[in-house]
Amino acid sequence: MNKIAFITGASSGIGKATALKLANDGYDFIICGRRAEKLAELTNSLGEKVKAISLIFDVRDREGVQKSISSLPEEWKNISVLVNNAGNAHGLSSIDTGNLDDWDAMIDGNIKGLLYVSKAIIPYMIKNKKGHIINISSIAGKQTYANGAVYCASKKGVEAISEGMRLDLTQYGIKITNVAPGAVSTEFSEVRFKGDKEKAAKVYEGYEPLLAEDIADFISYALTVPERVTIADVTIYAKAQAAPTTIYKS
Ligand code: 8X3
């Protein structure tokens, strides 16, 4: 069996691109998401050399996460790499007009979901005295922008969890890499704007945004550095982006 990578939010975007990239690097996979069909498509495209198991759950479902992970066959529990990618923005509103359901979805998915999955997997890494957790944060976790208070708070939460994981888990030989991407052309904005494709497309107009593959390439790199090296924290911007709300558009 190859080394095993566990990727959340693998149905699309950065998660899917990461699975495809790591398939080339020789990993087997546990891919997780909410959309069974999309995960099945991905499993088929990973190629014959790679073994993959799909787990269908929403990271916000605490019991579902625990049950799915504990039901894995024993040999699949030796997870080498956990990519905590699942997470979304819901809405872009001033703090006085924001929607409580959107806030719950962001706090529950981006923070609590990441914790539920990590809590279920970390014991196996501790047992093996080895592992690598890659948390997909955001530039929103580095700098708050107007109308994004709760999304930014959720990603600042991810930043704090990455730091805390590093403090608590380095003693067990577990590496933690925090990745903070800027604007990446994925379904991200469509989800944020609740399916408004036109509004979402505008976010990526007039410049060349990052692609999901750019983040996947970095993740692959972070996993292939010598064992003695930990890439702790990286911010990745598109060339035209200087800050969360400063993008030079033509
Ligand atoms: C995604 C990027 O700019 O919306 O996390 O915060 S941004």
Residues whose N, C-alpha, C, O or C-beta is under 5 A from the ligand:
A	BS01	8X3	S138 I139 A140 P181 G182 A183 P244
